[in-house]
Amino acid sequence: MTDSKSHQDGTNWEENSSSGNPSFDESDLYSKIIEESQRSIPIESRPSEFQNQKETILTDDQKVNQAQETLYSANAKRIPAPQEPVTLQDTGLSIMDVGDLILKLIYLRGNLKGQVIARELRLPFTLIRETLIFLRDEKCLQVPKGDTIGPASYQFTMTDYGRNRAHEAFERNRYVGPAPVSLPDYVKQCNLQKVSGMDCREVALKQAFADLIISDDLINELGPAVCSGKSIFLYGPPGNGKSRVAKGLGKFLSMHGGDIYIPYALQTEGTIVTLFDPVLHHPTDNQDQISNEAKHPQGISMRSDSHDTRWRRIQRPVVVTGGELTLDMLDLRFNEASKFYTAPLHIKANCGVFLIDDFGRQIVSPKDLLNRWILPLEERIDYLSLISGKKFSVPFEQMTIFSTNLDPKELVDDAFLRRIRHKIEIQAPTREVFTKIFKMNCVEKRVEFNLDCLDYLLDNCYSPQTLPKSSDPRDLLEIAESICRFKNEPFVLTEELIEESTKRHFCIS
């Protein structure tokens, strides 16, 4: 008979456990889990913007464009997922690193089963089992009881000596969570999902800007900039959609560049840097359900893709910063209490879009801000400093966009402008474009379009010195709607209503 204290591999896990491990056929359970996990994957669909309108007869050119758009969406780039580690060496962590994470976790959460520890660390139980044995042999943990399914179901309890070791681990850093990935693994993944060299076609780019009225000339300027993946300088008068254009480029990357993978944290030089930010990063992997439901009690991976769950699959990020940006925000942020680092904004934007809005209006001077980025923009690498003085390099793999209302030549010199590959002016809308924008905003506000009101607006409120803005229709209609609501009148466009709205909007006496 098999000793009740020993598992089938000869490891003595506990002092008192139930004898015997009942054998069972898990093939049916495995099939059901795989079937359910595949069934739960959402099928991406993008309903047409005009699905509620009557069907129209498409011309041959429209049919070709529609077919190209469908094909392009179906062939959106698929980024390979980081593979689940097979050995502890594959994780890039030592047995002491994993041991510290386990001790801190049990110290905070109390007694935990092996499968719960594996889930919280986002590692297969087969990998942390060696560390648990080591901690048990070191008298840091003990196993008072366990189920008969296997060691993953055993309850692990901390000893007094283990608590002392946990205190020492907390003195080094107070990070508790998914196990960090190694810096080389992070660099490797960034290179697989970089934005430079991305394929871009006119049809796909227009699809990303479907909710905007944008000229073909501007599309033709943006397309090559996207293909290069290099930095972009958007400039022009305020209110003409520079920020919306930048976000539209981020939407294009998300739609046609494929989802990317970002780790919860990475480890380098014996320190931990957190990367995943739920405010900036939008997951698409339903990670919690995978972690909670798709793990077999013995720690066998039951997911069909078997990717490393220390990484989150997310949409390509669009990180926006404005006048609040300072030089300190571009460096690692060390928390004195927690004793680990948080990645700066531009690193969180890796493989996506980093938009510096209202450039030139920051507290720090444009010259100092741009000097910080001369090397990263040129070499696609940034160097981050630890409080110890050590530095390490990370990819600067993003589409960096500077957006400003000011004259670029007054902000920076020619040497820096040369490093920004694409300079694109967002001009005031033409009468034709302004009319389309006004009509679109009328539809959104559910008010009937009135051509006489539009002509009155264009003829009386604008001049060669006072050009229209793309944002004016939205702002004027919001004011007009508020006036009607206050007067308890139906929202109907008239010249009198437009005149009253323009006085409030343009400060006309």
N, C-alpha and C positions, 0 to 999 in steps of 0.2 A: 504493500500500500504506500501511497505517496504521503510524505510527512505533511501534516496540516499547516506547519509553519513555513513551508517552502513552496515557492511557485515552481512551475514546470522547468524554468531555466536554472533552478537551484538557488535562487535568491531568497534569503530568509527575510521577509518583510515585516512580520509582526510576531507578537508573543502569543496571542490567542486568536485564532481564526477558525472559521467553520471548515470542516474537513471536506475535501473533494471539490472539484470544479465540474458542474454538470455541463456535458457537451451539448451543443445545439447547432442546427444548420442555419447559418446566418445569410445564406445566399438569397433567400426570399426578402429578408430585411434589407439587404444591400440593394437589390433591384428596386424595391419600393422607394428607398431614399434617393437613388439616382433618378428615378422617374419623376419624383416630386420636385427634386431640385431643378431638373430640366424644364418641368412644366411651369415653375415659378419665375423663369427668366422672362422679363417683359420683352415683347416684340416692339421695337421702336417704330412708331408711325408718326407721320407729320401731316395732319389734315390740311387740306388746301385752304388758303386764306379766303377763297371764294366759294367754299363748299355750300354755303347757304344761298348763293345766287343761282340763277337759272343756268343750265348748261348752254355753252356757246359752241358754235362750229369752229374748230381749230383750223388754221391755215397749215400748209405743209411745213413752213418754218417753225410754227408753234409746236407742231407735233414732234419735229426733230429736237427742239429745245427741251420739250417735256421728257422725251425718251432719254436724252443726255442727262438731264437732271436726275431722273430715276436711277439710271445706271451709275451715276457718280455717287449718289447717296448709298446705293447698295454696295459699292466698292470702297466705302470709307475705310481708311487705314485701320488695321487691327494690330495693336501693340501687343507683343508677346508678354505674358505675365511672368513674374519671377517664380521660378520653380520651388516647390516645397523642399526644404533641406532634408537630406537623408541622414547625415551625420552631424554631430555637434560642430565639427570643423567647418561644415558648409554654412553654418550660421555666422561665422566670423567672430564668435564669442568663445570665451574660455569657460571651463567648468566653474571657476570662481565668479565670473560675471553672472552666469545663470543662477548660481547659488545665492548670490546677494539679492537678486530679484525675487527668488522664492522666499527667502527669509523675511524680506520686507513685506511681501504680500501676505504671508501667514501672520506676521506680527500685527498688521492692520486689520485683517479680515477674520482672524481666529482660525479654528480647525478647518481644513479644506481637504477635499478629495483630490486625488491625483489628476483626474480628468478636469476638474475645475481649475487647478493650477495651470495645466497645459492650455486650457482655453484662454485664461487671462493673459498668459505670456505669448499667445498666438503661435505656439510650437506644438508639434506632435508629442504625445506622451512618450513615445519610443525614444525621443531625444532627451527629455528631461529626466527619464528614469535613472540614468547613470548619475545625474546630479543628486537626485533624491537618495539614492543608495549612499553616495558620498556623505551627504548631510546626516543621514542616519548613523553611519559608521563613526562620524565625528561627534556623535551625541548631541547634535543640534535639533534633530527631529526624532520623533518616535511614532510608532504605528500601533495604537491601542486596539483597533478593530478594523475590519474590512469585510466587504461582501465577497461572495464566492465567484463573481464574474472574472476578477483578475486584479492585479495591483493598481490599475488606474482607478479602481473604486475604493481603494483604501483611504482611510482618514488619517491625515498627517497632523500631528500635534507638536507644538514647539516646546522644547525643554528650557530650563533656566539658562543653560549655557547658550542655547540657540537665541534666546532673547538678547543676551550680551553681544552675540555676533551680529544680530540685527541692528543693535544700536551702533555698532562700528560701521555697518553698511550704510546706515542713515547719515553718519558723519561724512562719508565720502560723497554721497548725493542722496536726495530724497525722491528720486524718480521711481515710481511704481506704475507698471503698465506693460504693454506689449514689449517684447524683447527688441532692442534696437538692431538695425542692420549695420553692416560694415560700410565704411566710406567707399571702398572699391566697388562694392555691389551697387551702391547708390549712383556712382559715376557711370557704371556700366549701363544701368537702366535708363539714365538720362540720355545717354548716347543713342539708345534704341528709340526714344520718343521725342527727339529734338525737333524744333520748329524749322530750322534751316533746311533748305532744299525741299520743302513740302510742295507737292503738286497742287496747282491751282488753275482752274478754268473759269472763264467768264460766267458760264451758266451757274456754276456752284457758288461763286462769289455773290451773284445777284440773289441767289436763294437765301444766303445769310442776311442780306439786307432787304428781305421781302417786306418787312414792316416799316421801311423808310422809303421816302421819295428821294432817289439819288440819281444823278446824271450818269450817262454812259461814259462821259469824259473822266469823271472821278473814278468810276469802276476801272477804267483802263489805266489809271495812275496807281490805284491800290493793288491791282493784280500782280505786277512785277515785284512790288515791295513784299507781298506775301510769299511769292516764290523764292525770294532771296532769304527771307527769315531775318533780315538785318533790321537795324533800328530805323524808326520813321519819325520825322518831324512834321507834325500837323500845325499849321498856323493860319491865321485869318481873323476877321472880326468876330466878336462874341455872338453867341446865339444861333450859329449856323450848323451845329451838330458835330463838332469835332469829337466830343466825348462819345456821342452815339456811334460815330464812325469807328472809333477805337474799340468800343464794345462789340460792334458788328464784326470786326476782325476776330475778336475772341470767340464769337459765336461760330464763325466759319471754321476756326480751328477745332472747336468742339464737335461740329457736325461732320467734318471731313478729315480731321486729323486723327480721329479715334480717341477713346478714353486713354488715360495714362495711369501709371501706378506711382504712388508716393508712400514712403514708409512713415509709420508713426514717429519714429525717432531713428537717429543714426549714432554710432559710436566711433570716436576717433581720438587718439592720444589719451585714452583712458577717461574721456569725458563724454557726456550724452548731450545731444542737440535734438530738440523736438522739432518736427517739421509739419506734421499733419495739423491743420487748423480748421475745425468744423465751420468757422465763420466764412473762410475764404475758399475752402475745398468742398465740393458737392459730390458725395459718394454716389456711385452707380452699382455697387456690388452687394447691397443688402447684407453687409458684413455680420451684423449681429445675428441674423437668422442662420447664416452659414455656420458661425461659431457655435451657436447653441444647439442646432438641430442636426447638423451634418457630421458630427463626430461620434464615432463608436465609443462605447465606454472604455474599451481597451486602448484607445488612442490611435486606432487605424484610420487613415484618411479615407473618407467616404465620398469626397467630392470628385466629380468627373474630371475637373481641370487640375486638381492637386496643386494649386498655386500657393505661394508663401503668404499666409494670412497676416504676416507682419506688415504687409503692404495693403493700402486701400486703392481700389480702382475709382477714379474720379473723373469728372469732366475737366478738360483743360482749363486751368484757372485764369480768371481775369482779375488782377489785383489793381485797384485804383487808389492812388494817393494824390493829395492836392497841396494846398498851402501849408498843411501841418507837417510836411516832410522835413526832417532834419538829418544831418550827417549821422547822428547816433542811431537812427532807425535803419541805417544800412550796414550796421555791424551786429555781431552776435550780442544778444542780451543775456547777461548772466544774472540769475536770481540768487541773491545772497542767502536767502532762507532755504530754497530748495536745492541749491548748489548744482544746478544743471542749466544748460543754455536753451534759448529759443532762437530759431533761425530768423534772419531779417526778412523784410517784406519781399525783396527782389529774389531771394532764394525760394521762398514759398511760391513765387510766380514762375518758377522754372518749368519749361515745356509748355508755357502758356503766354499770356500777355501781361506786361507790366506797364501801366499807364501812369505817367506823371502829368497830371492835369494842372491847369493854371500855372504852367512852368514860368518861372520868373517872379512869382509872388510868394515864394517860400521865405521863411525867416532867414535861412542861409542863402548866401549870394549864389547866383547861377554859376559863376566861375568856380567856386569851391565845390558845388554840387557836381558839376560836369568833370572837374579834375578827378573826382572820386571814381568816375566811370570810364576814363580814357582807356585804361588797360582792359577792363572787362569787355567793353564794346569791340575792341580790336582783336583780342585773343580768345574771347568767349570763355574766359576763366576768371574767377574772382578769388581773392585771398582773404580769409577770415582769421582774426586773431583771438587767441584764448587769453585769459587773464594771466596765465603763466608766461606769456610772451611768445609762445609757439604759434606758428601759422600753418594753415593747411589750405589747399586749393579745392574749390568746388566748381562744377559747371555753371557758367552764366549763359544758360541755354533758354532764351526767351525772346519774344518779340517786344522790344522796348520801344514805347511810343511816348514822345514828348508832345504835349499839346499846349499851345499858348495863344493869347490874344495880342501879344506884343510883337514888335518887329524883331525877327530872329537876329538880325545883324546888330541890334542894340543889346542883345542878351549875351551872345557868345561871339568869339572870334572865328575867323575862317578856318583855323587849324582844327577846331572842334567840329565845325559844320562839315568839314571833310570826312570826319569819322561817322557822321550820321548819313547813311547812304541815300536815303530817300527823303526829299523835302517836298511836301505836298500842301498846296494852298487850298483851303476850303473857302470858296468865295461866296458872296451873297447870292441868293437864288434869283434866277431870271423870272420874268413875269409868268412864263409857262410853268416852271417848276413851282413857283409860289402858289399858282392856281391849283395845282395838283395837291400840294400840302394843305391848302385851305379846304379843299373838298374832302380829303382824308380825315381831317379833324372834325369836319361837320358830321361825317359818318360816325366817328367815335362819340361825339356829343349828342348824336341822334337829333340833329336839327337839320332842317331842309336848307340846302345850299342856295344862296341868292347871288346871282351874278352881278346885279346892280350894287349890292353891298360891297362886293369885292372890288369892283371898278371904283367905287367911291373911296375905298381904303387906299388903293394903289395911286389914285390920282391926287388925293388930298393930303396924304400923310407921309409920302416918300418923295425924295428928290435925289439928284446926283450926289448931294452932300449927305443925305440921310437915306441910306440904302435899306431895303427890307431885310428882315432876319427870318430864318427858317422857323424860329420859335415863336414868332409873332402870332400866327394863326391860333396856335394852342393857347397862348396867354390871353389874347383878345376874346376868344370864345369862352374861356373860363370866367373872365370878368363879366362878359355879357350875360352868361347864365346866372351869375350871382346877383346881378342887377335885377333880372326878371324874378328870381326867387324872392328877393327882398320886397319887390313891389307886388308879389303874388300875381304875376302875369305869365301867360304862356311864353315859352322860349321860342320866339320867332325872330329871325334876322330882319332888321330894318335899317335904313340909313341912319335914323335917329339913334338907334341902339348902338350901332357901330361908332357913331360920332361920340357918344357918351363914353363908350369903352376906351376909345383912343385917347380921350382927354385924361383918363385915369392912368393909362398905360404909358403914354409918352410925355406926361406932365405938361400937357397943352393947356394954357390958361384961356 
